[in-house]
Amino acid sequence: MTHAAPGARAPADRREAVHGGVRVTAAAAAGFYGCLYGLDRPVMALYALFGAVAMGLLARIPGSGRQRAAVLLVTLPLGWVLVSAGTLLAVHTWSAVAGMAVVGFCLAFAAVAGPRAAGAAPGLQLLYILPSFPPYEPGTLWERLAGYTLGALLLTASERFLLPVPPPGATYRGLLADAAALAGTAAEQLSAVPPAGPQRGTTPDELAAAGERLRPSQVPPAERPASAARTDRALSHAAGAVRALLGQLAAMIRAAPPGAARCPDPASAALLTAVADACARTASAARHPSAPSPYGAHSGDPPELRTAVETFQQARADSDEADGGRPPAEVLGRRTAVLAAAQTTRILAAAVDVARGGRRPRPLFPDSDLFSYADAGALALWRSRLLGHLTRSSVQFQNAVRITLGLCAARLVAGAFDIEHGFWVLLAVLTLGRSTAVETWSTVRSALLGTFAGALAAAALIIGAGPSRPVYAALLAPVMLTAFAAGALFGPAWGQALFTLVVSVAFAQLAPVTWQLAETRLLDVVTGSVIGLACSLLAWPAGARRETVRSMGRLLHTTALLLEETTAAVLRPPADAEGPPPSTLAARHALRLAEASFAQYQSEPHSTAREGPHPDFHAVDVTARQILLGAHWLPYDMRPRDGGPGPRSRTWARQTAAALAGTCTRLGDRLLAGRPPKTPHPEPAEPAGPPDPDDPALPVLLDLDVWFTGVRSALAPALAAADRPAGAPDSGEHPRA
């Protein structure tokens, strides 16, 4: 976890840092004093103290006070298992190391389950680390469990009732509903003739801002739909659909002539009216998930919109107006944009219905794997998520391996050399390690300076106070409060310095100590820091950047195949049932891995000069989503009754798809190779001629053309960024995700 500079913190963040220190101090002090001085149980007191510190300070559970308290209660049985395992495996160093390997990897890998699991994992690690060191005393297990339970319950009550974190102002469902409602308003405006005189309608910037508010980085961690559960997957799916819809509507608003009828075509206006109605109903369904479905038994596919789409597609396939002639090209182009928005709205409505507890929408794209997760059980979804990240390509896997290696090495060193208070070595590895070697060194350097200062202060205190327990008892609570708040406010140096005082004051009450306790603390932190730094240097020292580059390259390769497969499916005549629709499973899996890498990459500090290509990761992500959006519905577009496109149009479509796929593949090759380009990359090749304007399948071909144009536009920034020389500045290289 990185620490912002004190001056960069908002007042709310500073206030919460102090409030968090108060909550942890209250729970830890109450448990420690009560067990030590009320029950005369030193072991129980120690575990009450560290149980509260582990889950309140080391763990970073996101959410409101109520949400944090719920997570603490849910993880309480797991804590019992970890304390028991640590106690029993402490019999031998090798058994403790083996247990550390299993526990360390499983808890670190739990980050794939979402922010809450990732936040609780470090605290749970400490619950195994603390009892896994000598003395081996299984007879004290009940005291350890009782102490931990008391500390955890006190912390739960503190999080819930003592200066609790208020709930967020807007939930993810609320943001999704707001975005869907705004999309409905924009569609309604597009379907009507603007009134004369000054007017104020929805602007493209407002639509873009509504989409940006749904980005994960703009949402509190506890509100992000990041787990493998069907509800979260459906909410994430719906967010992607509504953002795409907002972009489509914004493009139509920009293309509309000022002051003129935005949609003079009656067929398009009718379909936009159906889109507006479906968006309004979808917004209500998202905002009130327990209310009856606004679509009845139609599984989230709005019946009026589905009927409007079928009528619209039939009219386009017939390509006849009342006077018997084909509509102008601009009308056909507008119809293509309106149909794309309508199909995206159907996906949005279906995803929201699945998030409300529905199942796979039918008859929405019945042969598509778009909603393959909707019928899967919870175990199948979690198994797919876990197995999908058990790969060298996953940053969660890389982080779990790095953390596990560091903890196992620290436990082995502490056991082999019989280091006193060896759990401090592992605690240093756990708290000071970062995902890049540079950041780890920066953190370790600050922490060592702080620990040295804290050790000097602790030694002076122990020498001055001697064996006087009342002095230490009086100092513990204020020192804890200062340490827990200062660490969050001012960074690792202050945190380590004051935490050294905390442990010294606490241990001085458990047994007689000398100034050498502070020396032991300093040596343990140095040992842990060296081990953590070595692991950071040996295991993926550059953090997520290289993996992000590689994952974006693999994503481009996968979606390039999907481009050509989708085009081939669209070109098949309606009567030709040969071949299944293109599968998007591989592309969506590659997209999830790439986005996970990108999210970690954005959380890491960056150097202005780096070797290798400098892709615009956000542009690659948008390109992949643009390809997936077309692959989801274009193969199911209605074809003309008399057959598919003619030879000229087929050649055009295949050449365009091949050119775009080749560009994606070559850019992917460059990213996977990790080398800067010797010469600028060419723009995507344009085929010689457009589709045949007299082709009976022209409306469908225009759908393809709009799709190709969108992919080409999304890809252009990625090409420009990849062509930029190494070390050249790029203000758009690290956009918010």
N, C-alpha and C positions, 0 to 999 in steps of 0.2 A: 504494500500500500504506500502510495506516495503521499508526501506531506506538503501542503501548500505553504507558501510563505505567510507569516502572520498577517502582514498587511493585505494579502490577497483574499483573506477570509471575509465573508459577509457577516454582518452583525448577527444574523440568525444562526450561522455556523458557529460563531464564537459562543453564543448563548447556549446552543445545544452541547458544545464541548464541556461547558461548566455544568450544565444539568446532568450530562452523562456521568461526569465525575462524582456528582452528588449521589446519584442512584447507586453506582457501584460501591462507593465508600459506605453508604448506609447499609447495604446488604452485607458487605464483607466485614465491616466493623461489628455489626450486630451478631453475626454468626461467630466471629472469632472471640469476642469478649464473652458471649454467652456460654460457649463451649469451654473456654479456658478458665474463666473465673467463676462461672456459674456451675458448671458440671465437672470441672477439673479434668477435662479430657483433652490433652494437648494434640493428639492425633486428629481427633474430631475437629478441633479448632483450626488446625492447619488446612484440612480439606474443606472446611466451610469457607475459609479465607480464599483459597485458590480456586474453589468451585465458582465463587462469585466473580473473581478476577478473570478466570478463564472465559466464562460465558458472557461477562459484561464488558470486559476490556479487550481481551485478545480476540474474541469473536466480534464480528462486525455485522450483526443481524440487521438488515434494513427494515424499514416500516415504522408504523405508529407504535405507541406503547402497547396497545392491545395486540397487535400483530407480533411484536417481539415476545410478549408474554406467552402467546400461543406457541411460538417456536420453542421457547424454553421448556414448556410443559411436554411438548412432543418429543424433544430430544432427551428428556430426563431418563427414560429406560435405557437409551443408548449409552448415556453416561455411566449408568450402573454396570453395563457390560464392559465398557472400556476400563473403568476403575478395577473391576474384578480381574479382567485379563492382564492388566499391568501388574497387579499384585501377585498373581499366580505365576506369571512368566518371568518375574524378577529372580527366580531361583538360580538361573544361569545367564551369563551374558549373551550367549548365542540364542537362547530361547527368547530373551528380551529383544534382541536384534531382529529375529524372525517375526516376532509379533509386531515390531515397529514397521517392518516392511509391509505387512498386510494392512495394518491399521493406517499407516501413513499414506499408502497409495489409495486405498478405498476412500478415505476422507478427502484427500486432495482431489481425486477424480470426481467426487460428488459435485464439483462445480458445474458439471454438465446438467445437473438438475435445476439450476437457476440460482439467482442471487441469494436467496435465503439459505440454501444448502452450502453455497460457497462461503457465505459470511459466518455460518456456525462452525465450519470445519476446523479453523485454527484453534478455537476454544476446546473443541472435542479432542483434538490432538493432545492438548495439554493434560486432559483427564487420563490418557493412557501413559503419557510421559512421566507424570509425577509419581505414581506408585511403582513404576517399572525399575526403580533403582533400589539397591540395598538400603536399609536392612530388609531381608526377605522375612516378612512377618505376616503370613496368611491369617494368623489369629486376630490381627487387627482389622481384617477386611470389613467387619460390620461397623467399626468406628469410621473407617474411611467412607463407606457408603452413606452412613448417617450424616457425616459432616458435609459431604458433597450435596446430598439431598437438601439439607438445611440451607446451605449457601445458595443452591439453585432456586429453591422456593422463595427465599428472602429476595433474591434478585428478581424473580418473577413478579412478586408483589410490588417491588420498587419500580420496575418498568411500567407496571400497570397503573399505580396510584401516586407515585412520587415524581412530580414534574414530568408527566408522561409526554412522549412525542405526539403531537396532534396528528390526526389523519390528514392525508394530502388533500389539497383543495379540489383536485379533480382526479377521478379514477380513470383507468385506461378505457373502461367501457364508456364513461362519460365523454372522454375525448373522441372516441370512435363515433359515438352518437352525434356529437357536435359536427364532426367532419361529414358524416352521412347527411345530416340535415342541411349543411351548407351546400353540399353537392346537389341536393334536391332543389334548393333555391336557385342555384345556377342553371340547372336543367330547365326549371320553369321559366326563368328569364329568357333562355335561349329559344324556347318554344313559342314565344309571343313577340308581337311587334312592339318595340319600345314606344312609350307615349311621347307626344310632342313636348318640346320644352326641356328644361334642365331635368336630369334624372340621375339617380344614384343606384347603380346596380352592383352586384358582386363582381369584384375585380380579380384578375388572375393572381395578383399578389396576395389577396386574401385567401384564395384557394390554396396557393403554395404554402402559406403560413399554417393553414389548418393541417396540411399534410406533414409539415415539418414537426408539428407538435406531437405527432405519433411516432417519431423516431425514438428508438430505445434510449439514446443518450439524452433526450429531452424529457424523459419520464423518470420519476423516482424508482430506484431499483426494485422496491417491493411491489410496484405496480406493473412491472414489465411482464408480459406473457412469455416467459422464457423456459418453462418446464416442458416435459414431453407429454403431459396430460392432454387429452383431447380438447378440453376447453381452452387451454393456453395456445395450442397449435391453431385452433380455429380463430381465436382472437388475433393472433399474429397474421394469419391468412387474410382475415377481414381487413386488417390495417393495411396490408400490401395492396389489396384490391381497392380500398377507398382512396389511397394515395394515387394509384394509377388512374382512377376515375376523376379525381380532382385535376390531375394533369391533362387528361383528355378534354375535360370541360374548359379548362383554362385556354387550351389551344384553340378551341372553337370560338371562345370569346375574342381572342386576339384576331382570329381570321374574319370575324364579322365586321362589315363596313360600319363606321360610326354613323349613328342616326338612322340607319336603314333597318329593315326587317332582318333580324338575326337569323331567322330560319324560315324563308318564304316558301320552302317546299312543304306542302301539307303532310306528306307521309312522314318526313323527318320530324315535323312539329308534333304529330300524333305520338310518335315513338318517344320523343323527349318528354312529353307530358306523362307517359307511362313511367319513364325513368324517374321523373320528379316524384310521382306518387309512391313508387317502390322505395326510393331513398327516404322519404318521410316515414314510411312504415318501418323500414329497417332501423332508422334512428330510434324510433320508439321501442322497437324490440331490443335493441342494444342497451337502451337506458333502463328498461324494466325487464330484466331477464326472467323473473318469475311470473310475469303476466302471460296470459294465453297468447299463442303464436298468432300474429296478424295474418298468417297465410293458411290457417286451418290445417288441413291434412296434406298440404302440398309440399311438405318437407323443405320449407325455406325458399322454394322457387316461386316468386310472386306470379300467380296465375294470369293476372291482367298483363303483366310485362311479358310473360312467356307467349301469350297469345298475340300481343302486339309485335313481338320479334318475329314470330312465325308469319304473321300477315305481311310484315315489312319485307322479310326475306323472299316470300313468294312473289311480291310485287317487283322486287329487284330481279328475281330470276326470270320473270316474264318480260321485264324491260319494256313495258308498254305504258304509255300515258293515255289519257282519254282520247287524244287525237291520233293515236296509233304510232307516234314517233318516240324515239329514244330520248330521254332527258339530256340536257346539256352536260358537258363534262364536269362543270363546277357543282352541279346538283348531285351527280353521281359521287363526286369526291366528298361532298358534305354528308351524303347518306352513309358512306363508308365510315366516317368519323362518328356519326350518330349510332350506327350499329355497334361499333366497337365499344362505345360508352354503355350501350344497353347490355351487351354481353358481360361487361365488367360489373355492371350493377347486379346482374343475376348471380355472379360469383360472390359479390359482397353479401347479398341477402342470404345466400346459402351458407356462407361461412358464419355469419352471425347466428343463424338458426342452429348450426352445429354447436356453437359456443353456448347456446342456451340449453343444450342437452339433446339436440336432434341427431339424426343419423344421416347417412349419405343421401344427398338430395337427388331425387329422381322426379322427372326425366331430364334433369340438367346434365347434358353431355354424358349419356349413359355408358359409353365405352371408355371414358377418360379415367385416368388414375388421379385426377385432380383432388378428390376427396377420399383417397384411399385410407387415410387415417381415421375417418369418421366411423367406420364399422369395426375397427380394431379394438381389442380389449386393452385395459390399462397395462397389464403385464407385457403384452406384445409391443405396445408403444414404448415403454421404458426399455425393454430389451433392445428394440431397434435403436433407440437413442444411445444406449451404452455401447452396443457393438459398433455403431457408426463412428464413435469417437475413440474406439480402441485401435488407433492407427497412428503411425508416425506423423501423419498429416494434421492431426488435431492438436491445437495449442493447449487444450485441457489435458490431453495425454502427456504432452511435453512437460507441462507444469507439474503434473502429478509425479512423473518420473524424477524430475529435478528435486522436488521436495523430499521424496522418499529416499533418494540417494543421500541427500544431506543429513536427514534424520538418522538413517541407519549408520552412516559413517560416524556421526556424533555419538550415537549410543555405543558403538563398538569402541571408539577411542575412550569414552568415559569409563566403560567397563574394563577395558584392557589395562588402563593405567590407574584404575581405582580412584578416579577423580572425586574429591569430596563435593557434595552438592552437584553431582553431575547433571542433574536435570536442567541446571542453568545453561549448560552447554547446548542442549537441545532447544531450550527456549530461545537462545540467541539465534540459532539456525532458523527457527520457525518465524521469529519476528523480524529479523533483519534481512532475510533473503528477498530478492526482487527478481523480476523476470529478465533483466538484462545485467550483464556484468558491470557496466558503467554505473547503473543506478544502485546496484548492490554495494559497490565500492564507496559511492557517495554516502549511502546510508550507514555502512559499517564505520566509515571514518568519523561521522558525526556521533554515532553511538559509542564508539570507543572513547572519544573525548569526554562524552557525558558520563560514561561509566567510571572513567578515571577520576573525574571531579566528584562523582557521587561516592566512590570508594574512599577518597580522602576525607570527605565530610562524615561518612559513616564511621571511619576509624577514629576520627576526632571525637565523635559523639560517644562511641563505646568507651574510649579511654576516659572521657570526662565524666560520663554517667556511671561507669562501672557496672555492678550487678543490680542496680536499682530498677526493679521491674515497674514500679509506679511511674517513673520517668518515661520509660518506653511505652507504657500503656497510655499515658497522656498524650504522647507525641504521635501514636500510630494513626489515629483518624485524621488529624489535620495534614499530616505528611501524605497520607493516601489521597486525600482530596486534592491537594496541590499537585501531586504526581500524575494522577489520572486526568486532570484537566490540562495541565501543562504539556503533557505528551501529545494530546490532540491539538493543542493550540500552537505550540512552538517547534514541534518536530522531535526526531529520535534522540538528539543530544539531551534535551531537557527531560524527555521521558525516561531515558536510561539512567540519567543521574539521579533523579528523584525516586525511580523504582528501586535503585540500589539502596537508597535510604529506607524504603518501605520494607524490603526483605530483611535488612539488617535489624530494624526496629522490631519486626515481627518475630524473627528467630531469637532475638535477645530475650523475649518473654517466654519462649518455649523451653530454653535451656541456657545455662551460662555460656557466654561467648566472649571471645577476645577480638581485638582489632584485626586479627588474621581472617575473620569472616569476610570483611570487606576485600581483603587481598584475594581470597578464594573466589569471591564474586567477580572480581576484575579478571582473574586468570581464566575463569570459566567462560566469560563473555568473549575474551580474546580467542580462546580455543574455538568456540562456536562460530565466531566471525570468520576465522580463517577457513574453517570447513565450509561454511556457507559461500564464501567468496570463491573457494576452489571449485565447488559444484557449479556455481554460476559461470566460471570461466570454461569449465569442461563440457557442460551440457547447455547447448543453445545460448551462447553468450550474447548474441545480438538480439535476443528476445523474439518478438513476434514478426519482425519485419521480413526476414527471409521466408518464413512460413507463409506470411500473407502474400508475398510475391508469388511463391509457388502455388498457393491455393487459388489465387486469381488466374494464374496460367492454366491450371487444371480446369477451372470453371469455364474459361474461354474455349478450351478444347471440347468440353462436354456440350456446351450450348451451340458450338459450331455444328456438331453432328445433328443436334435438334433442329437447327435451321433448315438443313437439307431434308431431314425426315418429314418435317411439317410441310414443307413445300411439296414434296412428293405426295403426301396424303391429300393435300388440297387439289392437286392436279388430277387425281383419280376421278374418272367419271362416276356419277351417282350409282350406276348399276354395277360398278366394279367393286366387289367386296373383298378383293384380294389384299391381304396385309392388314395387320392391326394398326390402330392409331399410334402415333409416336408416344413412347413412354417418357414422362418427365421426372421419374423417380431419381435417376442418376443425377440429373441437372439440379434438382432441388436439394439432394444430399450435398453435392459439391457447393451449392450456394450457402448452405448452413455452415459448412466448414470454413468457407471463405469469410463469411460474416463474423464468425467467432474469432478468427485470426485478426480480422480488421478491427474488431472491437477492442481486443487486447492491445493491438498496435497503437491505437489512438490514445490508450491510457498510459503509454510509455513516453518518456522524454526522447526527443529526436535531435540528431545533429544536423546542421544545415548542409553539410557536405558528406555524401555517402557514395560508395561505389555501386555500380550496377545500374540497371534501368530504373527510371523514376515513374512508375505508372500512376495514373489517377485512379486509385482504388474505387472511389465512389463512382466514377464513370463506368468501370467494369461491372460493378454491382448493378447499376441502372441498365446497362446493356443486357445483362443476363435476365433481369426481370422483364425487360421489353420482349426478349425472345420467348420467355416462358409464357407471358400473357397471350401472345399470338398462338403458341403451341396449344394452349388450353382450349381455344374456341375456334380457330380458323379451320381445322379439319372437319368440324361439324357444321360449317356454313352450308346453306342450301345451294345446290347446283342447278343449272338449267336442266329442264326435263329432257332436252334432246342431246345431252352429252356434255363432255367436259370442254376445256379450252382447246382451241385449234393449235396446229403445229407451231406457228409463229409465236403465239403467246406462251406455249409450253417452253420453247427455247428461251424466250425472254426470262421467264420465271426461274428456270433451272440455272441459267447463267448468272442471274442476279444473286440467287441463293448461294451458288458456288463461290461467287466473288466475295460475298460477305463472310461466308464460312471460311474461305481461305485467309481473309484478313484476320479474323478472330484466331484462327489456328496459328498463323505466323506470329501474331502478337503473343499468343500463349507460349509458343516455342521460345520467343525472346525472354519472356519472364522466367520460364523454367530453366533456361540456360544461365540466367543471372548475369548476362554480359551487356554492356552498353552497346548501342548500335554503331556500326561504322559509317553508315549512310542513313539519311532520313528515310523513314518508312513511307511508301506511297499511300495515298488516300485509297479507300475502297474502290476497286475498279467498277466502272459503269458499263453495262452492256450496250451494244450498238443501238438497239431500237427499243421503243416502248411496246407494251402489249397491243395487239391488233385492236384498233378502236371499233371495228365491226364484229369483234368476237362475241358470240352469244353469252359467253361467261365473263364479260367485261366487269360487271359489278364485283364478282369474286376476285378477279385479277386486281381490281383497284384496292380491295382489302389487303391483298398481298403487297401491293405497291406501298400503301400507307405503312404497313408493318415493316417492310424493308427500309423505308425512309426513316422511321423511328429508330430502328437498330443502327442505321448509319450515323444518324445525328448523335445518338448516345455514345457510339464508339469513337467519334472524332476526338473528344478531349483525351481519351485514353491513349490514342495514337500520338497526339501532340505531346503529351507528357512523357511517353516512352522515348520519343525522339530527342528529348531535351538532354543535353550533355550532363554527365555526372557532376553533382555539386551545384548545378544551376538552380537559382531560386525558383520556387513554384508556389505561389500563394494558394493555389487550389489543391495542393497535394494532400493536405490533411483536413478535408472538410469534416464537419460534424456528421456523425452517423446517427 
